[in-house]
Amino acid sequence: MHELSVCLALLNQVERIAREREGTMVSRIVVKLGPLSGVEAELLRRAYPLAATGTVAAHAELAIDSSDIVVHCSRCGADSHAAPNRLLCSACGDFRTRIVSGDEMILQRVELIPVAE
C-alpha cells in the first residue's frame, strides 16, 4: 500500500506549512485527487490516521475532493470530459488527446489552529 508513503509525504508538507505559519495544530487538510493519480482515495483515508499519529495533524480531518478527467484534443482543440479508460475527445472522437486534469494530487488547503498568545 503506497498510500501510506503518500500520506507521510503529504504530512511532511503539512508540518512544514504549520511551522512556517506558526500553527500549533492542524484542524483540516483538503486534498484534490484525480482518478488517474495512481492514489486510491479510500486507501489514503485508511492510511491517514496511522501516518498522522504524533504529528501536528494527528486530530485533523482529511477531506478529499475528487477531480474530473479533462482532455485537450490536438485535432480539434476542444477540452472535454473523458472516462479513465477512454481518453478520447468527446467533441470529435479523436484519440490524440492530452490530459488537462484528472491525474493530480494537490494539497489544496491546510487549516491551522494558531499559537495561543
WOBELJO-V151243 format. One record per residue. N is the residue number from 0. SS is DSSP state (A for helix, B for strand, O for the rest). PHI is phi in degrees with one decimal (999 if undefined). OMEGA is omega in radians with two decimals (none if undefined). Layout:
BEGIN
n: (N;N)
ss: (SS;SS)
phi: (PHI;PHI)
omega: (OMEGA;OMEGA)
END
This chain:
BEGIN
n: (0;1;2;3;4;5;6;7;8;9;10;11;12;13;14;15;16;17;18;19;20;21;22;23;24;25;26;27;28;29;30;31;32;33;34;35;36;37;38;39;40;41;42;43;44;45;46;47;48;49;50;51;52;53;54;55;56;57;58;59;60;61;62;63;64;65;66;67;68;69;70;71;72;73;74;75;76;77;78;79;80;81;82;83;84;85;86;87;88;89;90;91;92;93;94;95;96;97;98;99;100;101;102;103;104;105;106;107;108;109;110;111;112;113;114;115;116)
ss: (O;O;A;A;A;A;A;A;A;A;A;A;A;A;A;A;A;A;A;A;O;O;B;B;B;B;B;B;B;B;B;B;B;B;O;O;O;O;O;O;A;A;A;A;A;A;A;A;A;A;A;A;O;O;O;O;O;O;O;O;B;B;B;B;B;B;B;O;O;B;B;B;B;O;O;O;O;O;B;B;B;O;B;O;O;B;O;O;O;O;O;O;O;O;O;O;B;B;B;B;B;O;O;O;B;B;B;B;B;B;B;B;B;B;O;O;O)
phi: (999;-76.5;-62.3;-64.8;-67.7;-64.6;-61.9;-62.3;-65.6;-60.3;-68.9;-61.5;-62.8;-62.1;-64.6;-63.0;-63.1;-61.8;-62.9;-62.0;-97.2;57.0;-90.3;-87.2;-146.6;-105.2;-99.5;-156.9;-124.9;-116.7;-121.6;-99.5;-130.0;-92.2;-66.1;-101.8;-73.6;87.3;-116.8;-87.2;-57.1;-66.1;-68.2;-64.2;-61.4;-70.0;-76.9;-56.9;-59.1;-66.8;-68.1;-81.1;-54.9;80.9;-108.3;-68.2;-107.4;-57.4;-112.4;-79.8;-80.9;-102.2;-106.5;-116.6;-96.7;-91.5;-114.2;-84.1;-86.3;-125.7;-119.1;-110.1;-88.6;-79.1;-84.4;-105.1;84.5;-79.4;-102.4;-147.5;-74.6;-141.0;-93.1;-54.6;-103.9;-150.3;-88.3;-96.1;-69.1;-79.6;-82.3;-121.7;83.8;-70.3;-93.7;-84.6;-122.4;-124.6;-72.2;-95.3;-152.5;118.4;-113.4;-102.3;-133.3;-124.4;-76.9;-86.6;-154.7;-126.6;-98.7;-108.0;-101.1;-68.0;-64.3;-69.6;-102.9)
omega: (-3.14;3.11;3.07;3.11;3.05;3.10;3.14;3.10;3.10;-3.12;3.02;3.09;-3.11;3.13;3.10;3.12;3.13;3.11;-3.12;-3.09;3.12;3.06;-3.14;3.13;3.06;-3.14;-3.09;3.07;3.12;-3.13;3.03;-3.02;3.12;-3.12;3.12;-3.09;-3.07;-3.14;3.11;-3.08;-3.10;3.10;3.08;3.11;-3.14;-3.12;-3.03;-3.11;3.12;-3.13;-3.06;-3.12;3.10;3.12;3.09;-3.13;-3.07;-3.10;-3.09;3.04;3.03;3.11;-3.13;3.06;3.12;3.10;3.10;3.03;3.08;3.11;3.06;-3.10;3.13;3.13;-3.06;3.10;-3.11;2.94;-3.10;3.08;-3.14;3.09;-3.10;-3.10;-3.11;-3.05;-3.14;3.05;-3.14;3.11;-3.07;3.10;-3.11;-3.12;-3.10;-3.10;3.06;-3.13;3.10;3.07;3.14;3.13;-3.02;2.86;-3.02;3.00;-3.06;-3.04;3.02;3.13;-3.03;2.96;-3.04;3.07;3.10;-3.12;none)
END
